[in-house]
Amino acid sequence: MFVRWRERKSVDKQPDHQLWKAGKVTYSAELVESYRLSGKPRQKVLAFLGSIKQSELSSVTNRYYFWHQLVTKRMKEYPLRTLPPEQHRAIFEALQHC
């Protein structure tokens, strides 16, 4: 099990819409499990942990919301709360390094 960060760029679907301008970057954190199927490596997303926009990284308030409201609360939901404490620590450490 590991944390995968995805970087997504927004696409301008509505040119006059102020919230979704083209080229803005959003980072999403997912908890992923690796396995092999017919000898080929595959990955399965176990849980979506949260996302934050690149423009929000400099704001302490937005980073707090990301950690407290998204990640911490999601780690307490059913499939993740059954993980041992060592894996919880490993997940939080992986999130901090990215």
C-alpha positions, -999 to +999 in steps of 0.1 A: +000+000+000+013+035-008+002+070-014+000+083-050-002+120-058-019+130-090-014+163-107-044+174-128-046+205-149-080+221-154-095+224-189-114+255-199-149+242-207-166+275-201-144+305-210-164+330-188-165+308-157-142+323-130-136+292-108-123+268-135-097+286-155-076+265-179-041+255-167-048+256-129-032+226-111-049+204-085-030+178-065-050+147-054-038+121-029-050+085-032-042+054-012-032+027-037-025-011-035-003-029-060-010-064-072-003-086-102-029-100-126-017-126-151+019-116-143+013-079-151+014-052-124-018-034-116-029-008-091-062-005-073-073+028-056-084+019-021-093+054-010-093+090-021-076+110+007-081+145-005-071+172-030-057+207-028-051+233-055-017+246-062-028+282-056-039+271-021-006+256-010+007+290+003-024+295+026-021+281+061-059+279+064-063+259+032-035+235+042-051+230+077-085+223+060-067+197+037-051+179+067-079+182+093-111+181+073-101+159+045-072+135+053-077+131+091-115+125+088-111+101+058-085+081+078-112+075+104-138+061+079-144+023+077-118+007+055-090+029+067-097+028+104-091-009+104-054-004+094-028-009+121-012+023+136+021+016+117+004+019+084-014+051+095+019+066+104+034+055+070+005+071+051+008+104+070+046+104+064+041+097+027+016+126+025+040+150+042+069+143+018+050+152-014 
